[in-house]
Amino acid sequence: MKKSLLVLFLAVSFSSLARVQQDTITSRLESPYEALQTFVTNTEGEEENLSAASILFNNYKMKTEEKIEYTKKLEQILEGAGIYIFFDKVPKEQDYFDSLTNEHRYAFMEEYPDVFLLRKNGRWQIQPPEMAQIDTVHKKLFKFGTDFILSEEAKEDKLGAYFLGLKIWQWIGIVAIFVFSYLVRALFSLVFEKLIVRVLDKVSHREVGNRYILPVAKPIGTMAVFLSLAVVYPMLQLPKEVGYYVMLAIKGLVPFFGMIAFLRLINIVEIFMLRWVSKTESSLDDQLVPLLKRILRICVVIVGGLLILDNLSIPILPLLTGLSIGGLAFALAAQDTIKNFFGSLMIFVDKPFQIGDWITTGEIDGTVEEVGFRSTRIRTFRNSLIYIPNGQLADSTIDNNGLRQYRRFKTTLAIKYDTPPERIEVFVEGLKKIHNVHPNTHKDRFEIHLNDMGASSLDILFYIFFEAPTWSDELKFRQEIILEILKLGRLLSVHFAFPTQTLHVEDLPGQLSLSPEYTLTKKDLNERLDKYFMEKQDVEGGK
């Protein structure tokens, strides 16, 4: 604070001493430049000539004393709002024409365009309608009747004396502003730290207060200080050279600290969002919070930056035009990045999978670990980590194994050809009982049958479904079923086959031929067939 006071002290001293040394010029109103030079020269310094400056106002019905009052008000507006007239930008043409309004007029205060010079009868002056606007602007600038301190009655003679280029009451006001700023900052710290944090402490949320609430209090308190300065600073009536930069700093710092406060408020919003997503069933919502946090931060920075530029009177439209052209070029250069961003949005909207789901897409097979701003991380079963761009993932076919209600177990049990049919029937029934008694099988959906005659075995189709939430559970249930099948085979003396080949040698010396002899006629075979089916019908009829 001491350094700031010293800098302000030197600035106002040198600027004020420099103003006193300016030469007074003849009152002329032939151009906007001459009219404003007449006003500024006769209102600056200790030897001001308000009567000469009042010719800027064109109202023949108004007395000189009333014009002087408007002169004072306009001077107070210029100094209070920190409006510095850059004369190198003021037109010197006598017939200057404003193309926007199609009039010979010149608005010399960008902040208050309703107050302007108008050319009549070859003289550039402020006309009666614009004089009424000066009253409006003056009341707006000096809020809550703070202009009373500028009246001559409110200043004693001793306080009105000059010291180092400023009046004594102005020096007192500078010190008072520093004290006032300190008190405002201390008040905000007291409210947030003593009141809010203590309340959170009573409800066992002290960590939330210290970690999130207090960091927000600091930029809000600083912003409140500068907002207060914007109200009380006009009363000081410091030189326009100083006021211009002071008000410029206030206009830029208020939205800046507001932006900082909103960026820290996002951390508090994140807490509530995390509590909300913790109550949802989808684990993908947990990944949505960091993405939304980044988007909110980007939006706050963009809006805050535009507000700062607007407050600093930097034209935003050309900037936005340039950004739109640059944005088009950027979009063409970074179309893959933009595609991935919208791909991530589509993933969060459609929710084709959740965190922890086992998915298969193309040749990639693994468990989803994280869905990011640009890519999705998948942990493969080799324990490697694969990053897939979200744009590619959103356009690809995804097989979500994690959303399966049941997990299929399909295998073929190969038994030897010499297994008796009766034993095969008992074995198949035993397989069905193994399925039915298992607590985690789908009882209404299974197929267990002698299904095929292979090259070296009789094949039994074993086709069932497990109610298994995870792959580990599925493997566990498979093991249990397979072990039961092996035990059943041992119990019934059913032997499992493996690929074999039998070599028959047709004739060997001293041995009979291995080829069977077929002596039965066709009639004998038909009689045997009819007898077999008649016996089978009798057995089934007896049942």
BASE-771757 format. One record per residue (C-alpha): residue in one letter; x, y, z. Coordinates in steps of 0.5 Angstrom, whole numbers, plus 500, padded with zeros to 3 digits. Layout:
REM BASE-771757
('A', (X, Y, Z)) ...
END
This chain:
REM BASE-771757
('M', (500, 500, 500)) ('K', (506, 505, 502)) ('K', (509, 504, 495)) ('S', (502, 505, 491)) ('L', (501, 511, 495)) ('L', (508, 514, 493)) ('V', (507, 512, 486)) ('L', (500, 516, 486)) ('F', (504, 522, 490)) ('L', (509, 523, 484)) ('A', (504, 522, 479)) ('V', (499, 527, 481)) ('S', (505, 532, 483)) ('F', (508, 532, 476)) ('S', (502, 532, 472)) ('S', (499, 538, 476)) ('L', (506, 542, 476)) ('A', (506, 541, 468)) ('R', (499, 543, 468)) ('V', (500, 550, 471)) ('Q', (506, 551, 466)) ('Q', (501, 551, 460)) ('D', (500, 557, 456)) ('T', (493, 560, 456)) ('I', (490, 561, 448)) ('T', (485, 565, 446)) ('S', (478, 562, 446)) ('R', (476, 560, 439)) ('L', (470, 555, 437)) ('E', (472, 554, 430)) ('S', (473, 547, 430)) ('P', (472, 541, 435)) ('Y', (480, 542, 437)) ('E', (480, 549, 438)) ('A', (473, 548, 442)) ('L', (476, 543, 447)) ('Q', (482, 546, 447)) ('T', (479, 553, 450)) ('F', (475, 549, 455)) ('V', (481, 545, 457)) ('T', (486, 550, 458)) ('N', (481, 555, 462)) ('T', (479, 549, 467)) ('E', (486, 547, 469)) ('G', (491, 549, 473)) ('E', (491, 554, 479)) ('E', (489, 560, 475)) ('E', (483, 557, 472)) ('N', (478, 562, 468)) ('L', (471, 558, 468)) ('S', (468, 564, 465)) ('A', (472, 564, 459)) ('A', (471, 556, 459)) ('S', (463, 557, 459)) ('I', (463, 559, 452)) ('L', (463, 552, 450)) ('F', (456, 552, 452)) ('N', (451, 555, 447)) ('N', (445, 558, 451)) ('Y', (443, 565, 450)) ('K', (437, 564, 455)) ('M', (442, 562, 461)) ('K', (446, 567, 465)) ('T', (454, 566, 465)) ('E', (453, 564, 472)) ('E', (449, 558, 470)) ('K', (454, 556, 464)) ('I', (460, 556, 469)) ('E', (456, 551, 474)) ('Y', (455, 547, 467)) ('T', (463, 548, 466)) ('K', (464, 546, 473)) ('K', (460, 539, 472)) ('L', (463, 538, 465)) ('E', (470, 539, 469)) ('Q', (468, 534, 474)) ('I', (466, 529, 470)) ('L', (472, 529, 466)) ('E', (476, 528, 472)) ('G', (472, 524, 476)) ('A', (471, 519, 470)) ('G', (478, 519, 468)) ('I', (477, 522, 461)) ('Y', (483, 524, 458)) ('I', (482, 528, 451)) ('F', (487, 526, 446)) ('F', (488, 532, 442)) ('D', (492, 528, 437)) ('K', (485, 525, 435)) ('V', (481, 531, 435)) ('P', (479, 533, 428)) ('K', (481, 540, 427)) ('E', (477, 541, 421)) ('Q', (472, 547, 421)) ('D', (467, 543, 417)) ('Y', (468, 536, 420)) ('F', (462, 531, 419)) ('D', (460, 525, 423)) ('S', (458, 520, 417)) ('L', (454, 516, 423)) ('T', (449, 521, 424)) ('N', (450, 525, 418)) ('E', (451, 532, 422)) ('H', (456, 536, 424)) ('R', (458, 533, 431)) ('Y', (463, 530, 435)) ('A', (462, 526, 441)) ('F', (469, 527, 445)) ('M', (467, 523, 451)) ('E', (467, 515, 449)) ('E', (464, 513, 455)) ('Y', (458, 518, 454)) ('P', (456, 519, 447)) ('D', (450, 523, 449)) ('V', (454, 529, 450)) ('F', (457, 532, 444)) ('L', (459, 538, 440)) ('L', (455, 541, 435)) ('R', (456, 546, 429)) ('K', (452, 552, 429)) ('N', (453, 558, 426)) ('G', (460, 556, 425)) ('R', (461, 555, 432)) ('W', (462, 548, 435)) ('Q', (459, 548, 442)) ('I', (455, 544, 447)) ('Q', (447, 545, 445)) ('P', (441, 546, 451)) ('P', (439, 538, 450)) ('E', (446, 536, 451)) ('M', (447, 540, 457)) ('A', (441, 536, 460)) ('Q', (445, 530, 459)) ('I', (451, 533, 463)) ('D', (446, 533, 469)) ('T', (444, 526, 468)) ('V', (451, 524, 467)) ('H', (453, 528, 473)) ('K', (448, 524, 477)) ('K', (450, 518, 475)) ('L', (457, 519, 476)) ('F', (457, 522, 483)) ('K', (452, 517, 486)) ('F', (449, 517, 493)) ('G', (450, 525, 493)) ('T', (457, 524, 493)) ('D', (458, 531, 489)) ('F', (457, 535, 496)) ('I', (464, 534, 497)) ('L', (466, 538, 491)) ('S', (462, 544, 493)) ('E', (465, 550, 495)) ('E', (461, 550, 502)) ('A', (464, 543, 504)) ('K', (471, 546, 503)) ('E', (474, 550, 508)) ('D', (479, 555, 506)) ('K', (485, 551, 509)) ('L', (483, 545, 506)) ('G', (482, 548, 499)) ('A', (490, 551, 499)) ('Y', (494, 547, 494)) ('F', (500, 543, 496)) ('L', (505, 539, 491)) ('G', (500, 541, 485)) ('L', (494, 538, 489)) ('K', (489, 541, 494)) ('I', (490, 539, 501)) ('W', (483, 536, 502)) ('Q', (485, 531, 495)) ('W', (491, 529, 499)) ('I', (486, 527, 505)) ('G', (482, 524, 500)) ('I', (487, 519, 498)) ('V', (489, 517, 504)) ('A', (482, 516, 506)) ('I', (481, 512, 500)) ('F', (487, 507, 502)) ('V', (484, 506, 509)) ('F', (477, 505, 506)) ('S', (480, 500, 501)) ('Y', (483, 496, 507)) ('L', (477, 496, 511)) ('V', (473, 493, 505)) ('R', (478, 488, 504)) ('A', (478, 486, 512)) ('L', (470, 486, 512)) ('F', (470, 481, 507)) ('S', (475, 477, 510)) ('L', (471, 477, 516)) ('V', (465, 475, 513)) ('F', (467, 469, 510)) ('E', (472, 467, 515)) ('K', (469, 468, 521)) ('L', (462, 467, 519)) ('I', (461, 462, 513)) ('V', (467, 458, 515)) ('R', (465, 458, 522)) ('V', (458, 455, 520)) ('L', (461, 450, 516)) ('D', (465, 448, 522)) ('K', (459, 447, 526)) ('V', (456, 442, 521)) ('S', (463, 438, 520)) ('H', (465, 442, 513)) ('R', (471, 446, 515)) ('E', (475, 443, 510)) ('V', (470, 445, 505)) ('G', (470, 452, 508)) ('N', (478, 453, 508)) ('R', (479, 449, 501)) ('Y', (474, 452, 497)) ('I', (470, 458, 500)) ('L', (476, 462, 503)) ('P', (480, 462, 496)) ('V', (473, 465, 493)) ('A', (473, 471, 498)) ('K', (480, 474, 496)) ('P', (478, 476, 489)) ('I', (471, 478, 491)) ('G', (474, 482, 497)) ('T', (479, 485, 492)) ('M', (473, 486, 487)) ('A', (469, 490, 492)) ('V', (475, 494, 493)) ('F', (475, 496, 486)) ('L', (468, 497, 485)) ('S', (468, 502, 491)) ('L', (474, 506, 489)) ('A', (469, 507, 482)) ('V', (464, 510, 487)) ('V', (469, 514, 491)) ('Y', (474, 516, 486)) ('P', (471, 521, 482)) ('M', (470, 525, 489)) ('L', (478, 526, 489)) ('Q', (478, 530, 482)) ('L', (485, 528, 481)) ('P', (488, 531, 474)) ('K', (485, 527, 468)) ('E', (492, 525, 466)) ('V', (492, 521, 473)) ('G', (485, 519, 473)) ('Y', (485, 516, 466)) ('Y', (490, 511, 468)) ('V', (487, 510, 475)) ('M', (480, 509, 472)) ('L', (483, 504, 466)) ('A', (486, 500, 472)) ('I', (479, 500, 475)) ('K', (475, 498, 469)) ('G', (480, 492, 467)) ('L', (481, 489, 474)) ('V', (474, 489, 476)) ('P', (472, 484, 471)) ('F', (479, 480, 472)) ('F', (478, 479, 479)) ('G', (471, 477, 478)) ('M', (473, 472, 473)) ('I', (478, 469, 478)) ('A', (472, 469, 483)) ('F', (468, 465, 478)) ('L', (474, 460, 476)) ('R', (474, 458, 484)) ('L', (467, 458, 484)) ('I', (467, 452, 479)) ('N', (471, 448, 484)) ('I', (465, 449, 489)) ('V', (460, 447, 483)) ('E', (464, 441, 482)) ('I', (463, 438, 489)) ('F', (456, 439, 488)) ('M', (456, 435, 481)) ('L', (460, 430, 484)) ('R', (455, 429, 490)) ('W', (450, 428, 484)) ('V', (453, 423, 480)) ('S', (455, 419, 486)) ('K', (447, 418, 486)) ('T', (447, 416, 479)) ('E', (447, 408, 477)) ('S', (452, 410, 471)) ('S', (459, 410, 472)) ('L', (460, 414, 466)) ('D', (457, 420, 469)) ('D', (464, 421, 474)) ('Q', (468, 422, 468)) ('L', (463, 428, 465)) ('V', (464, 432, 471)) ('P', (472, 434, 469)) ('L', (469, 435, 462)) ('L', (464, 440, 464)) ('K', (469, 443, 469)) ('R', (474, 444, 463)) ('I', (468, 447, 459)) ('L', (466, 452, 464)) ('R', (473, 454, 465)) ('I', (474, 456, 458)) ('C', (467, 459, 458)) ('V', (469, 464, 464)) ('V', (476, 466, 461)) ('I', (473, 467, 454)) ('V', (467, 472, 457)) ('G', (472, 475, 462)) ('G', (477, 476, 457)) ('L', (471, 480, 453)) ('L', (469, 484, 459)) ('I', (476, 486, 460)) ('L', (477, 488, 453)) ('D', (470, 492, 453)) ('N', (472, 496, 459)) ('L', (478, 498, 456)) ('S', (475, 501, 450)) ('I', (478, 496, 446)) ('P', (474, 494, 440)) ('I', (471, 487, 440)) ('L', (468, 487, 434)) ('P', (474, 487, 429)) ('L', (477, 482, 434)) ('L', (471, 477, 434)) ('T', (471, 478, 426)) ('G', (479, 476, 426)) ('L', (477, 470, 431)) ('S', (472, 468, 426)) ('I', (477, 468, 420)) ('G', (482, 465, 425)) ('G', (477, 460, 428)) ('L', (475, 457, 421)) ('A', (483, 456, 419)) ('F', (484, 453, 426)) ('A', (478, 449, 425)) ('L', (480, 446, 418)) ('A', (487, 445, 422)) ('A', (484, 442, 428)) ('Q', (478, 438, 425)) ('D', (481, 432, 428)) ('T', (481, 435, 435)) ('I', (474, 438, 434)) ('K', (471, 431, 432)) ('N', (474, 428, 438)) ('F', (471, 433, 442)) ('F', (464, 432, 439)) ('G', (465, 425, 439)) ('S', (466, 425, 447)) ('L', (460, 429, 447)) ('M', (456, 423, 444)) ('I', (459, 418, 448)) ('F', (456, 422, 454)) ('V', (450, 423, 451)) ('D', (449, 416, 448)) ('K', (452, 412, 454)) ('P', (454, 406, 450)) ('F', (459, 404, 456)) ('Q', (461, 405, 463)) ('I', (467, 406, 466)) ('G', (469, 398, 468)) ('D', (465, 395, 462)) ('W', (469, 390, 458)) ('I', (468, 392, 451)) ('T', (470, 390, 444)) ('T', (471, 395, 438)) ('G', (475, 392, 432)) ('E', (481, 389, 434)) ('I', (481, 392, 441)) ('D', (479, 388, 447)) ('G', (479, 391, 454)) ('T', (476, 394, 460)) ('V', (474, 402, 460)) ('E', (478, 406, 465)) ('E', (477, 413, 463)) ('V', (473, 417, 458)) ('G', (477, 424, 457)) ('F', (476, 430, 453)) ('R', (480, 427, 447)) ('S', (480, 420, 448)) ('T', (478, 414, 451)) ('R', (483, 409, 455)) ('I', (482, 402, 455)) ('R', (486, 397, 459)) ('T', (487, 391, 455)) ('F', (487, 384, 458)) ('R', (495, 384, 457)) ('N', (495, 390, 462)) ('S', (497, 395, 456)) ('L', (493, 401, 456)) ('I', (490, 403, 449)) ('Y', (488, 410, 447)) ('I', (482, 411, 442)) ('P', (480, 418, 439)) ('N', (473, 419, 441)) ('G', (471, 421, 434)) ('Q', (474, 414, 432)) ('L', (470, 411, 438)) ('A', (464, 414, 437)) ('D', (463, 412, 429)) ('S', (465, 405, 430)) ('T', (461, 399, 432)) ('I', (462, 397, 440)) ('D', (460, 390, 443)) ('N', (459, 392, 450)) ('N', (460, 385, 454)) ('G', (459, 389, 460)) ('L', (452, 390, 459)) ('R', (450, 382, 457)) ('Q', (445, 380, 462)) ('Y', (448, 373, 461)) ('R', (454, 370, 459)) ('R', (454, 364, 454)) ('F', (458, 358, 455)) ('K', (459, 353, 449)) ('T', (463, 347, 448)) ('T', (463, 340, 445)) ('L', (464, 334, 449)) ('A', (467, 329, 445)) ('I', (466, 321, 448)) ('K', (469, 315, 445)) ('Y', (465, 311, 439)) ('D', (465, 305, 444)) ('T', (461, 308, 449)) ('P', (454, 304, 450)) ('P', (448, 308, 448)) ('E', (444, 307, 454)) ('R', (450, 310, 458)) ('I', (450, 316, 453)) ('E', (443, 317, 455)) ('V', (444, 317, 462)) ('F', (451, 322, 461)) ('V', (447, 327, 458)) ('E', (441, 327, 463)) ('G', (447, 328, 468)) ('L', (449, 334, 464)) ('K', (442, 337, 465)) ('K', (442, 336, 472)) ('I', (449, 339, 473)) ('H', (446, 345, 469)) ('N', (440, 345, 473)) ('V', (443, 345, 480)) ('H', (448, 350, 479)) ('P', (446, 357, 482)) ('N', (448, 361, 477)) ('T', (446, 358, 471)) ('H', (440, 361, 466)) ('K', (435, 355, 467)) ('D', (430, 357, 462)) ('R', (435, 357, 456)) ('F', (440, 351, 455)) ('E', (441, 346, 450)) ('I', (445, 339, 452)) ('H', (444, 334, 447)) ('L', (448, 328, 443)) ('N', (449, 333, 437)) ('D', (454, 330, 432)) ('M', (458, 324, 430)) ('G', (465, 327, 429)) ('A', (471, 323, 426)) ('S', (474, 320, 432)) ('S', (468, 322, 437)) ('L', (461, 322, 439)) ('D', (460, 330, 440)) ('I', (455, 332, 445)) ('L', (453, 340, 445)) ('F', (453, 343, 451)) ('Y', (450, 350, 451)) ('I', (448, 354, 457)) ('F', (448, 361, 460)) ('F', (451, 364, 466)) ('E', (448, 370, 470)) ('A', (455, 373, 471)) ('P', (456, 380, 472)) ('T', (464, 380, 471)) ('W', (469, 376, 467)) ('S', (472, 373, 473)) ('D', (465, 371, 475)) ('E', (464, 367, 469)) ('L', (471, 364, 469)) ('K', (469, 361, 476)) ('F', (463, 358, 474)) ('R', (466, 355, 468)) ('Q', (471, 352, 472)) ('E', (465, 349, 477)) ('I', (461, 346, 471)) ('I', (467, 343, 468)) ('L', (470, 340, 474)) ('E', (463, 337, 475)) ('I', (463, 334, 468)) ('L', (469, 331, 469)) ('K', (467, 328, 476)) ('L', (460, 325, 472)) ('G', (464, 322, 467)) ('R', (469, 318, 472)) ('L', (462, 316, 475)) ('L', (459, 313, 469)) ('S', (465, 311, 466)) ('V', (464, 315, 460)) ('H', (471, 316, 457)) ('F', (472, 323, 453)) ('A', (475, 322, 446)) ('F', (481, 325, 443)) ('P', (483, 325, 435)) ('T', (485, 318, 433)) ('Q', (486, 314, 427)) ('T', (486, 306, 427)) ('L', (490, 303, 422)) ('H', (487, 296, 419)) ('V', (492, 291, 415)) ('E', (487, 287, 411)) ('D', (491, 281, 410)) ('L', (497, 278, 414)) ('P', (500, 271, 413)) ('G', (497, 266, 418)) ('Q', (491, 271, 421)) ('L', (484, 271, 419)) ('S', (482, 277, 415)) ('L', (480, 283, 419)) ('S', (474, 285, 414)) ('P', (467, 283, 417)) ('E', (463, 278, 413)) ('Y', (456, 280, 411)) ('T', (452, 274, 410)) ('L', (445, 276, 412)) ('T', (440, 278, 406)) ('K', (436, 284, 405)) ('K', (430, 280, 408)) ('D', (433, 278, 414)) ('L', (435, 285, 415)) ('N', (428, 288, 414)) ('E', (425, 283, 419)) ('R', (430, 285, 424)) ('L', (429, 292, 423)) ('D', (421, 291, 424)) ('K', (422, 287, 430)) ('Y', (427, 293, 433)) ('F', (421, 298, 432)) ('M', (416, 294, 435)) ('E', (419, 292, 441)) ('K', (421, 300, 442)) ('Q', (413, 301, 441)) ('D', (411, 296, 446)) ('V', (416, 299, 451)) ('E', (414, 306, 450)) ('G', (407, 304, 450)) ('G', (408, 300, 457)) ('K', (411, 307, 460)) 
END
